[in-house]
């Protein structure tokens, strides 16, 4: 009996040592919010207003990306480039710290798809609504139907695209020559590529949430849906581990369940940056190096310690980080190719 007690206490002691060896020695950084691309600077400001007064991460990630949805740029929201038939269709998803999630896809004429996604999460037994059904639900919830006319910039881009009607997106074109998401470059050529804003945050209580919203690829086939509204692809949150979101060519993010994969790598002990890198490597392995050179995918993530990181396939991706009033800055994503 004495030997058994000795072994039991020894086992408990060993477990405690093993557990402590995997804990971060740095203090927990919270609240914190990070978001994709330089548009994330403005989005983070709004999210931080909520987080800094003790608000929830869920409220922060919804209100934060609404800034970008309202910006009338050519990559997110109703000001975005249309599909090849001339219609703007929007996708969005949101997820909280209790695995509650909601999304919309192929949604037309609604200004804030992220808010509709939250209503799907909170007011229906479903996770995703699409197309006409999503629009009907939005209207029933009080969201007004906006005009179906293209913004001036999107109209110009679409008219130029129609001259050849070639779908040949150029990666990172939205980042060339110092332009940002609020000042789209080269619209006269119709070459504007897709973009997304994804945001993940941890509030003062240590709870995580995330959001992701996009108009998808400009001049895409009608009905095309990317990774942004798909839980586990464009966005995933596990409150015990961390949260991740993605941007870039959605088809390839979907193929590897990208954001879920990032979170699982963090569960295995990798920090956010290395977890994002491993997911990028998975895409390159699946697609091959030469084909991967033709696309861009970037991931960002935070863990329960408030550590953050991001990684992308090739140079040109950046993300915004905010964890204090005076700390809202851009980070150039590390890249592989």
Secondary structure, 3 states (H helix, E strand, C coil): CHHHHHHHHHHHHHHHHHHHHHCCCCCCCCCEEEEECCCHHHHHHHHHHHHCCCCCHHHHHHHHHHHHHCCCCCCCCCCCCCCCCCCCCEEEEEECCCCCEEEEEEECCCCCHHHHHHHHHHHCCCCEEEHHHHHHHHHHCCCCCCCCCCCHHHHHHHHHHHCCCCCCCCCCHHHHHHCCCCCCCCHHHCCCCCCEEEEEEECCCCCEEEEEEECCCCCCCCCCCCCCCCECCCEEEECCCEEEEEEECHHHHHHCCHHHHHHHHHHCCCCHHHHHHHHHHHHHHHHCHHHHCCCCEEEEEEECCCCEEEEECCCCCEEEEEEECCEEEEEECEECC
